[in-house]
Every structure is written in C-alpha cells, then in structure tokens.
Amino acid sequence: MSPFKHNINTQTHQGLLRRQQKACRQVYDQFATPVYNLAYRLLQNPEDAQDISQQSFITAFNKVEQWSEQVAFGFWLRRIVINQALDLLKKQTPEMYASDTAQAPDDLADPQSLTYDHRHDANHYLQHLSPMMRSVLWLYEVEGLTHREIGDLFNRSESFSKSRLARAKQQLNRIMNKQTPQVKQL
C-alpha cells in the first residue's frame, strides 16, 4: 500500500490555504519519509534527495490551491516529487538521461573486489542503471504509475515507457547474473 494514498483532512487543508505553520508541519510529518524515499530512489544521492524533498514541500505549500481534491493529497505531492526529481536528473546528466546504457561497474569483472553480499541490496543494482531507466522502473514497479502516466512525465509515448522498462529489467538481470555471491570476510 502506497504511503502516498493518504489524504489530509479539511482542517489541515484550510490551514495550508491560510499558510499556517501548524498545518504545514502536520503535512510534513505525515509525508516526509515517503517523499525523501521516493526522491532517493530516483536520484540515488542523499543530498539531492533532501534538496528535492524540501523543494517539493515548498512547492506543495505554495501551490496548495491547485490541488483539486479529486485525488488524495499524497498522490498530488508524489507527482510534485517525481517532477522535481526528473527535472534535476535532466539538468545533472542530460546525455546520460537520454541514454539507455547502464553504468557498467568496474568491480563486476573481478569477484575478488566484492566485499559485500549484494544479492538482496536493491540500491546496489539500481545505481547501475541510467537515471532514465531507473526512474521508469521505479515509477512503474514501485509507485504504480501506468505506462501512459510515465510517458507523459517524459513527454513521450506509452510505448517509450514499456520499452525502457523492458530494457531496465534486462540490464538488471545481466548485472545480477554477473555478480557471484561473495560474503564479506571478517
């Protein structure tokens, strides 16, 4: 169940419209963790994730009158986080963002260089995907966006999302198959 499915009550909404600090604090306390986690999963950088989290809350508080109340507040906030994170990725890595090539980790070729068992560490594998492919994979598989919604976020077609998702899964499979299980030696 998505932590973004939650709504805010009428009193909190009215407080946000009046720019009341207490209402802002309630919303922040309710959504801070899922907002940061989503930003981190898309960006793979804790500092950038913190910045995007702050920017997303500021944007939400400043534009709360644009929330239609037809969707849960959390889903509206999630869309803000996704847009902010994707915009940052586009600015930081325009050439890599357009690319489908994974960042091939150098240490995969040498099993001796592995000192940690990554078999159950999703972040380890996700960081080796290009930002675009990581974003499409996360938005579809974890956040539950449709291919159409993802295509719209990237100003592309539905088939764009489907093909990037398939390629991301293929690359993850290749990366996971290259690694031999090595447990940290004490």
C-alpha positions, 0 to 999 in steps of 0.5 A: 500500500502506497504511503502516498494514498493518504489524504489530509483532512479539511482542517489541515487543508484550510490551514495550508490555504491560510499558510499556517505553520501548524498545518504545514508541519502536520503535512510534513510529518505525515509525508516526509519519509515517503517523499525523501524515499521516493526522491532517493530512489530516483536520484540515488544521492542523499543530498539531492534527495533532501534538496528535492524533498524540501523543494517539493514541500515548498512547492506543495505549500505554495501551490496548495490551491491547485490541488483539486481534491479529486485525488488524495493529497499524497498522490498530488505531492508524489507527482510534485516529487517525481517532477522535481526529481526528473527535472534535476536528473535532466539538468545533472546528466542530460546525455546520460538521461537520454541514454539507455546504457547502464553504468557498467561497474568496474568491480563486476569483472573481478569477484575478488573486489566484492566485499559485500553480499549484494544479492538482496541490496536493491540500491546496489543494482539500481545505481547501475542503471541510467537515471532514465531507466531507473526512474521508469522502473521505479515509477512503474514497479514501485509507485504504480504509475501506468505506462501512459502516466510515465510517458507523459512525465517524459513527454513521450509515448506509452510505448517509450515507457514499456520499452525502457522498462523492458530494457531496465529489467534486462540490464538488471538481470545481466548485472545480477547474473554477473555478480557471484555471491561473495560474503564479506570476510571478517 
